[in-house]
């Protein structure tokens, strides 16, 4: 038997993967998204049941009690082992995207126009161009360093295996030394890269930056007392999901007051070249901290469109084009003036060409990502 076939057959055992899960990774190329889908995730005792409305390969990103999960689903249904920590876990589906099916019998699903095929890269060239992670996140900032206003960076070297998992991360340089090492290693260990079954392990090096916001952190008690004007400084990045053609950024609330968040970013696909806006008010969510006792509870409140039902949520997502910024306005749920200004801003920006400056369309202060 050909040596490459022997290695391919043994790879699931080497990686510790179930054979079925490995077959899914071979069949589903989720670096190429051909359509969107809807998904439901349900906790069933010792496993999670994931169902999609499309029979093709699909990648489903979701959170269970605040922890990120990714499942590759084939034929519309999949299961993932799960260690239950609560009787009624909070499950939030982040996205569902149909992946390219690599099997010869698979029929295409609304394929995008073909692009010119690039020349095949050698393993060395592939390593040199530094794979982009599918899933990355903002590292936890050490409390002592934040309090002392210390900034810095850590250079981490690690191996990416054929499954796209990070192995053996180690610090090769840091400034200042020893302050951010543990936080950087913990963050990089959670990154995920595109799986490629026949790819040799790649050694990569990435810099993890630790930069404080330009404005000092606002204590929650101070933010709660100040009931007027945007609370943009209360919004923080959490998880980042890179799908190649689009990037989903998860935002969380770092202050004690419940917030309505309004966000605009340059869109992708049919929205390419235009501003795509979304807001938690239209989604029926109010953003609270991940430890807020009200999390998951529902209530009725009046809006300019009438009385609506809202749910306290711990996350808000912005979808943007790769390498592009996004903008947001965060208002306390009781700040009528701020909410009115944010609604007007979204109506003035949504659908406009991306050459339009969002700052020129707002009468209240807006914030911009890096």
Residue pairs with C-beta under 8 A, 6 or more apart in sequence:
4 198
8 197
8 198
11 17
11 22
11 162
11 197
12 18
12 19
12 21
12 22
15 22
15 161
15 162
15 163
15 165
17 25
17 163
21 72
22 163
22 197
24 57
24 72
24 74
24 78
25 72
25 163
25 195
25 197
26 102
26 197
27 57
27 74
27 101
27 102
27 103
28 57
28 58
28 59
28 72
28 74
28 99
28 100
28 101
28 102
29 57
29 99
29 100
29 101
29 102
30 57
30 59
30 72
30 97
30 99
30 100
30 134
30 194
30 243
31 134
31 194
31 244
32 99
32 100
32 244
33 59
33 97
33 98
33 99
33 100
33 243
33 244
33 245
33 246
34 56
34 98
34 99
34 100
34 108
34 109
34 110
34 111
34 112
35 54
35 56
35 97
35 98
35 109
35 110
36 96
36 97
36 98
37 52
37 53
37 54
37 58
37 96
37 97
37 98
38 52
38 53
38 96
39 50
39 51
39 52
39 53
39 58
39 60
39 62
39 73
39 93
39 96
40 50
40 51
40 93
41 48
41 49
41 50
41 51
41 60
41 62
41 64
41 69
41 71
41 91
41 93
42 48
42 49
42 51
42 91
43 49
43 64
43 82
43 84
43 89
43 91
44 79
45 84
46 81
46 82
46 83
46 84
47 79
47 80
47 81
47 82
48 64
48 69
48 71
48 79
48 80
48 81
48 82
49 77
49 78
49 79
50 60
50 62
50 71
50 73
50 77
50 78
50 79
50 80
51 73
51 76
51 77
52 58
52 60
52 73
52 76
52 77
52 96
53 76
54 76
54 98
54 109
55 75
55 76
56 74
56 98
56 99
56 101
56 106
56 109
57 72
57 73
57 74
57 98
57 99
57 100
57 101
57 106
58 72
58 73
58 74
58 96
58 97
58 98
58 99
59 70
59 71
59 72
59 73
59 95
59 96
59 97
59 99
60 70
60 71
60 72
60 73
60 93
60 95
60 96
61 68
61 69
61 70
61 93
61 94
61 95
61 96
61 135
61 241
61 248
62 68
62 69
62 71
62 91
62 92
62 93
62 94
63 69
63 90
63 91
63 92
63 94
63 315
64 82
64 89
64 90
64 91
65 85
65 86
65 89
65 90
66 90
66 290
66 314
68 94
68 135
68 137
68 190
68 239
69 80
70 134
70 135
70 192
71 78
71 80
72 78
72 99
90 295
90 296
90 314
92 313
92 315
94 241
94 248
94 250
94 317
95 241
95 243
95 248
95 317
97 243
98 109
121 129
123 199
123 200
123 202
126 199
126 202
127 202
127 203
127 204
130 204
130 206
131 160
131 193
131 194
131 202
131 204
132 193
132 242
132 244
133 191
133 192
133 193
133 242
134 164
134 192
134 193
134 194
134 241
134 242
134 243
135 190
135 191
135 192
135 239
135 240
135 241
135 242
136 191
136 240
136 242
137 187
137 190
137 191
137 238
137 239
137 240
138 187
138 236
138 237
138 238
138 239
138 240
139 180
139 183
139 184
139 186
139 187
139 208
139 210
140 183
140 186
140 187
141 183
141 210
141 212
142 179
142 180
142 182
142 183
145 152
145 179
145 180
145 210
146 212
146 217
149 212
149 216
150 176
150 179
150 210
151 210
151 211
151 212
152 174
152 175
152 176
152 179
152 180
152 210
153 174
153 175
153 180
153 207
153 208
153 209
153 210
154 171
154 173
154 174
154 180
154 181
154 183
154 184
154 185
154 207
154 208
154 210
155 171
155 172
155 173
155 174
155 205
155 206
155 207
155 208
156 169
156 170
156 171
156 172
156 184
156 185
156 188
156 205
156 206
156 207
156 208
157 169
157 170
157 172
157 203
157 204
157 205
158 166
158 167
158 168
158 169
158 170
158 188
158 203
158 204
158 205
158 206
159 166
159 167
159 168
159 201
159 202
159 203
159 204
160 166
160 167
160 193
160 201
160 202
160 204
161 167
161 201
162 195
162 196
162 197
162 198
162 199
162 200
162 201
163 195
164 192
164 193
164 194
164 195
164 196
165 192
165 193
166 188
166 189
166 190
166 191
166 192
166 193
167 201
169 185
169 188
169 189
170 185
171 181
171 184
171 185
172 205
174 180
174 181
174 184
180 208
180 210
183 210
184 208
184 210
187 208
188 206
188 208
213 233
215 233
217 233
217 254
218 233
218 234
218 255
220 254
220 255
220 256
220 257
221 256
223 231
223 233
223 234
223 255
223 256
223 257
224 255
224 256
224 257
227 257
227 332
227 334
227 335
228 335
228 337
228 338
229 335
229 338
229 364
229 365
230 329
230 330
230 331
230 338
230 342
230 364
230 365
230 366
230 367
231 255
231 257
231 259
231 330
231 331
231 332
232 328
232 329
232 330
232 365
232 366
232 367
233 255
233 367
234 253
234 254
234 255
234 257
234 259
234 330
235 251
235 252
235 253
235 254
235 259
235 261
235 328
235 330
235 367
236 251
236 252
236 253
236 254
237 249
237 250
237 251
237 252
237 369
238 250
238 251
238 252
238 315
239 249
239 250
240 247
240 248
240 249
240 250
241 247
241 248
241 249
241 250
242 322
244 322
245 268
245 269
245 322
246 268
246 269
246 319
246 320
246 321
246 322
247 319
247 320
247 321
247 322
248 317
248 318
248 319
249 317
249 318
249 319
249 320
249 326
249 369
250 315
250 316
250 317
251 261
251 263
251 287
251 315
251 316
251 317
251 318
251 328
252 287
252 289
252 290
252 314
252 315
252 316
253 259
253 287
253 288
253 289
253 314
253 330
254 289
255 289
256 289
257 332
257 333
258 286
258 287
258 288
258 292
258 294
258 312
258 332
258 333
259 280
259 286
259 287
259 288
259 330
259 331
259 332
259 333
260 279
260 280
260 281
260 286
260 287
260 330
260 331
260 332
260 333
260 339
260 342
261 279
261 280
261 287
261 316
261 328
261 329
261 330
262 277
262 278
262 279
262 280
262 281
262 328
262 329
262 330
262 331
262 342
262 343
262 345
262 346
263 277
263 278
263 279
263 316
263 318
263 326
263 327
263 328
264 275
264 276
264 277
264 326
264 327
264 328
264 345
264 346
264 349
264 350
264 358
265 275
265 276
265 277
265 318
265 319
265 320
265 321
265 324
265 325
265 326
265 327
266 272
266 273
266 274
266 275
266 276
266 320
266 321
266 324
266 354
267 273
267 274
267 275
267 276
267 319
267 320
267 321
268 319
268 320
268 321
272 321
273 353
273 354
274 351
274 352
274 353
274 354
275 349
275 350
275 351
275 352
275 353
275 354
275 356
275 358
276 319
276 350
277 346
277 349
277 350
278 317
278 318
278 319
279 342
279 343
279 346
280 286
280 287
280 313
280 316
281 303
281 339
281 343
283 316
284 308
284 309
284 310
284 311
285 310
285 311
285 312
285 313
285 316
286 310
286 311
286 312
286 313
286 333
287 313
287 314
287 315
287 316
287 330
288 294
288 295
288 312
288 313
288 314
289 314
290 314
292 312
292 314
294 312
295 312
295 313
295 314
296 311
296 312
296 313
297 311
297 312
298 309
298 310
298 311
298 312
299 309
299 310
299 312
300 307
300 308
300 309
300 310
301 307
301 308
301 310
301 333
302 308
304 340
304 343
318 326
318 328
320 326
325 368
325 369
325 370
326 368
326 369
327 358
327 359
327 366
327 367
327 368
327 369
328 366
328 367
329 338
329 341
329 342
329 345
329 362
329 364
329 365
329 366
329 367
330 367
331 338
331 339
331 342
332 338
333 339
338 364
341 362
341 363
341 364
342 364
344 362
344 363
345 358
345 361
345 362
345 363
345 364
345 366
348 361
348 362
349 356
349 358
349 361
352 361
358 366
359 366
